[in-house]
Amino acid sequence: MLIVVIAFVVLMLMGMPVAFAIAISGTLFFLQNLDLPVFIPVQVTVSQTQNFALLAIPLFILAGNFLNKAGITARLLTLATVIAGRMHGGLAQVSVVLSALMGGVSGSAIADASMQSRMLGEEMVRRGMRRGFAAGVLSFGALLTPVIPPGIGMILYGSIGQVSIGRLFAAGFVPAALLWVALAASISLTARRRGYPPERDAPPSAGEVFRAFRGGIWALLFPVFLLFGLRMGVFTPSEIGAFAVVYALVVGVVIHREMRGRSFVEALEQSLTDIGSVMFLIALSAIFTYGIVLEQIPDVVSGALLSVSDDLPLVMALIVLFVLAIGFFVDATVLIIMLTPVFLPLVRSLGGDPVHFGIVFIIAATIGNFTPPVGAAMYAVCAILRVPVGEYALESLPLLAAVSVATLLLILMPSVVTFVPDLIFGPY
C-alpha cells in the first residue's frame, strides 16, 4: 500500500487531475497483488455508480444551481446587509453572513467563495480593505456553506459511513453559528485595528427588516423543509433531493419568475459539469477504497492512534490535525471519500457519536480548501482578486486561528453538535 500512496502523492505533485491520480494509484494496488482478479477495478467503479444513496448528490447539485439562477442571491445579500451591516468590518461581515445564508443554496464552499469574490471582492477593496484581507474573508467565510444543510460533504460522509443524513443536516446549524461567531470576532478585531467602518451607520428600520426577510424567505425555508420531510418520513435522503429540484424550479419559475430561457439552460449546463466531476471522482475512488479495506488500513490506523491514547477527545483532535495536514495537499471531497472508512470505525469503537465526529471531520476537511499550497477555493479567490498567495496566507492567519479554536470547542463539547438532531429525531 506504501507504493500506492507514494504514486498518488507523485501524481498529485505532477498536477494530474485528482480523479485520475486516485484511479491510477489505486490500480497499482491490484497490479502488485497478482492473486486479485484484474477486472475488480472496473467492477468496483461501476458498482459505485449504482449506489442509490448517492443519487441525492446530483439532485442537490441541480437544485442548488436552479436556486442560484432563481434570483435568490441578490435577496440574500440584502438580508445579510440588514443582519451584519452595523458590525465593524462592513462588507467583510456581510460576506460571512451571506455564506451562512447561501449554505442552503449552493452546498459548495468553492462555488460560494468564487461567487462572492465576483460580487463583493472589488467593492471591499474600494472601501479601503487590503486585497489579501478581502480574499481571506471571502475564502474562509465559505467554510459555513457546507456545514449548513444540504452540504454535499454531509451526503458523502453519511452515504459512505452509513450515518443518518437527516441527523447530519440537523447537526450543522449550531456549529455553523459558532464558526460565524469566531470569524465575526476575528474580522471585528482586524477592522477596529485598521479602521474599517461598518456598512451601515444606522440600524435598519422594522420595515427594512421585514422586507429583507420576506425577500429571502424561500431560501431560508429550504433547509427547514428538508429536515421536516426527513423527520416526518415523507422522503428518504435520495427522494428529498428530487423534492429539492422541484422546490427550486417552483421558486425560480413561479414565485420569483427569474429563471427563464437562457438562465434555465445555464443552470443545466453548470449542473452537468458539477455532477460529472463529482460523480466521476466518487466512482474512481472506489478503487482506492477497496484496497484500503482489503489491507485493513482502518485497523492499522486505529491501533496506531490507540497506542497513543484511548481518550476520545484526544483521538479526535489527533484526527483533525492529521486531516488539516493532509488537507494542505488534497481536496476536501477526496478526504471525505478516502478517510471516512478509516477514521469512523475508530471513533465508533471508542463510543463516539458518528454525527458529532462527522461535522467536526467535514469542517476540518473543508479548511484545506482555503490553505496553501493546493486549496481550490483559495486559488479561485486569489485569481479573481489578483492577490499573491503569500499575501493571502499572511492575512488569513487570524481567520485560520479563529476557525481552529471553534473546531476544538466542537470536539470538547459534543452536545453542541448533537443537541438539535437529538431534539428533532430523538436520542441517537
Buried (B, 14 or more C-beta within 10 A) or exposed (E): BEEBEEBBBEBBEEEBEBBEBBBBBBBBBBEEEEEBEEEBBEEBBEEBEEBEBBBBBBBBBBBBBBBBBBBBBEBBBBBBBBBBBBBBBBBBBBBBBBBBBBBBBBBBBBBBBBBBBEBBBBEBBEBEBBBBBBBBBBBBBBBBBBBBBBBBBBBBBBBBBEBBBBBBBBBBBBBBBBBBEBBBBBBBBBBEEEEBEBBBEEEBEEEBBEBBBEBBEBBBBBBEBBBBBBBEEEBBBBBBBBBBBEBBBBBBBEEBEBBEEEBBEBBEEBBBEBBEBBBBBBBBBBBBBBBBEBBEBBEEBBEEBEEEEEEBBEBBBBBBEBBBEBBEBBBBBBBBBBBBBBBBBBBBBBEBBBBBBBBBBBBBBBBBBBBBEBBBBBBBBBEBBEBEBEBBBBBBEBBBEBBBBBBBEBBEBBEBBBBBBBEBBEEE
